[in-house]
Amino acid sequence: MENKELMEKAVEIAQKSAVTGGGPFGAIVVKNGEIVGTGRNQVTATNDPTAHAEVQAIREACKALDSFQLTDCEIYTSCEPCPMCIGAIFWARPKAVYYAASKTEAAEAGFDDQFIYEQIALPVENRDIRMKQICPNQYDMPFRIWKDADNKAEY
């Protein structure tokens, strides 16, 4: 499949999602020209604020590939990814991401993520949602154990 056809598939998934009452977003993960994961926005259908199309597609592709990374994969998404999805994408480490609609177009449709970008840029103590570090005794023990573990999978 060509890039245009793959993007058309992501947009088709977004259209179907919008028609059935879901968010108007769709995504696919492709490896060697084969679709290995698909996702559509299911936030309201599942009451899960993390159920964005890209995250759903990443989850499905990782399961299909039996890997927590999407090495040599590409993601096609109907819209420029939001900050949460960008984070998931970087953790998954695909080789490329292609999108159709821009974040400006999403904002014009009522999906404005600008406030998240602004909040991330602020010092923790100035964010609208209170975030405060609390350090009980041995709070760093999980990291110390991880550093010394012989059986860990690096990522």
N, C-alpha and C positions, 0 to 999 in steps of 0.2 A: 504494500500500500504506500502511496505517496503521502508526503506531509499534509497536503491539502485534504486528502481523503481522511486521514487520521483526525485532523482538526474538525472536519465535518462530523465525524463520529462523536467527538466530545460535545459539539454543539447540539447534535441530535439528542444525546442523553440529557443535556440541559433543558432542551425544549420539552421532552417527555416529563421531566421532573416538574417543570413549571405547570404543565397541563394537568398533572395529577395532584397539584397542591403543594409540591415541594419547592424548595428554593431553585431559582433558575441557573443552576450550575451543574456542569458535568465534566468528568475527567477520565482519561485512560492512561495506562502505563504500557509502554511498548518496548519489547526487547527483540532485537533482530527482525524487525518488521511484523512481529506477532503481538497481538494484544494479550497481556498477561494480567491485567487488572482494570476494572472499571469502577467508577463511583459517581454518585449523584448526591446532591445536597439532601440530607435527611434529618436536619436539625429539628424541625418541628414534628416530623413523623415519629421520631424516636426520643424526643425530649433530651437530646444530646447536643450541646453546643459545639462539640468537636466533630460532629458528623458532617463535615464539609466534603465536597466532591473529591478534592485532591487527597484528603486523609483517607477517605473510604477506598479510593483507587490504590493508594499506597499500601493499605492494610491487605487488600485482596491480592495485590501483586507479590508482596512479601510472603504471604501464605503460599501462593502458587509456586514461587521460586524457592521456598524453604530457606529464606535468608532475610536478615533484618536490614540489608542494604540493597539498593537497586542499581548495582554496578552495571554499566553498559546499557542502562534503560533510558528512555525518554518519556517525559510526561507531556501530554497534550491536555490543556484545560480550556474550557469555554471562556474563562475570564482570568485576568491577572490575579495571581494568588494573594490572599489576605496575609497579614503578619503571622497568624498561627500556621497557616499552610506553608508559608515560606520557611518557617522553622522546621516543620515536618519534612519538607523537601530537602533542606540542607542535611538533616539527620539521615535521610534515606540515601543521599548522595547519587542521584541520577546524573547522567552526563549532560542532559539538557532539559529545559522546560520551554514549551511553546504555548502561547495563550492567544485567544481571539480578542474579546472585549478588554478594554483597559479599566483600571481602577476608577478612572474619571467617569466612564460610562456606567460602571456599577453604582457609583455615588449618585448619578443622575436618576437611577432606577430605585434609589432608596437604600443602597448598601454602602454606606460611607464608613470606611475603616480609618479615616484620617485621625480620629481621636485616639485610636490605638497607637499609631505611629508617634503621636505627640506624647502620649503617656509613657511609652517605652523610653523616649528621649529624656524624660525628667528624672531627677534624682529620686530614689525610692521613697524618701520621706515626703516628696511633693506630689505623689500620684493621688488620683481621686479615690482609689481603693487602697485602704490602709495596708501597708506591708511593713512588717517589723520582724527583725531577726530575734529569735529566742534560742539560746544555747544551753540546754541542760548538760549535766555531767556526761562526758564521753559522747557528745553529739557528733564528733568527727570519727567515731569508731568505724562506721561502715566504710568510710574512705580509707582508713588505715588497713582494714581487712582486705579491701579491694586491691590496694597497692601491693600487698604481700601475697595475694592469691596466685597459685600456680595454674588453676583451672579456669581462669577467666577468658572470655571471648572479647578481645579488644575491639573497640569501635570509636 
